[in-house]
Amino acid sequence: APQYSSELFRVFSNEYGFTHITSSPGYPQANGEADRAAATVKRLWKVGEEKLQALTAYGATPLECGYSPSQLLKGRQLRTTIPQFPASLHLRWPNIKGFRRPEERAKEKQRCNYNKCHRARPKQPLQPGQNIWLLREKKYGAVVQCAETPRSYIIHTDEGQIRRNHEHLQTVHNPDIQTLPLTGGGTHTHTHTHTPQHFTPVHV
């Protein structure tokens, strides 16, 4: 969105010390963690009539790591309608270093299970000037450079430069494609004669 690419937002991110990472257009899977969190809250609000109590119960429920979201965010447990010891409500920050290690192992296990279930395998990185076929736009283009985010590339087309995820790009080796030099180096496709055979892309 343009509000997140403005100079004002860049200054805001620098002042508060966070890095703004965007996902490739047309690839919402790259932002799956945020979408999953939004879906969880919507499901809670749909089931429960009291929205505040639903959020409080979710924030006080321990995760797989043993800590609840409120403990990770605020350093203490929330007071709910369930009886609990007063000492559990005192401020006590969890061991962040001890938390990150099992959290990373859990995420690595999830990644391996997902790749095994979907038979995903790593793709070969694309090189600047390499001819590609845009699966969504159904036209040729050429790689200009890698984007700042993983598996994302800046692509040159007849209509200008766009950013796409590797999932939507197919390499082509067609001698009928004519290429012209790019302004910033490399080549881009000028004409095309046919559509390459579609394949099922795989992605890690």
Sequence and secondary structure as in RCSB ss.txt:
>XXXX:A:sequence
APQYSSELFRVFSNEYGFTHITSSPGYPQANGEADRAAATVKRLWKVGEEKLQALTAYGATPLECGYSPSQLLKG
RQLRTTIPQFPASLHLRWPNIKGFRRPEERAKEKQRCNYNKCHRARPKQPLQPGQNIWLLREKKYGAVVQCAETP
RSYIIHTDEGQIRRNHEHLQTVHNPDIQTLPLTGGGTHTHTHTHTPQHFTPVHV
>XXXX:A:secstr
 GGGSSHHHHHHHHHHT       TT GGGGHHHHHHHHHHHHHHHH S HHHHHHHHHHS  TTS  HHHHHHS
S    SS   GGGGS     HHHHHHHHHHHHHHHHHHHHHHHT        TT EEEETTTTEEEEEEEE SST
TEEEEEETTEEEEEEGGGEEE   TT EEEE TTSSEEEEE  S          
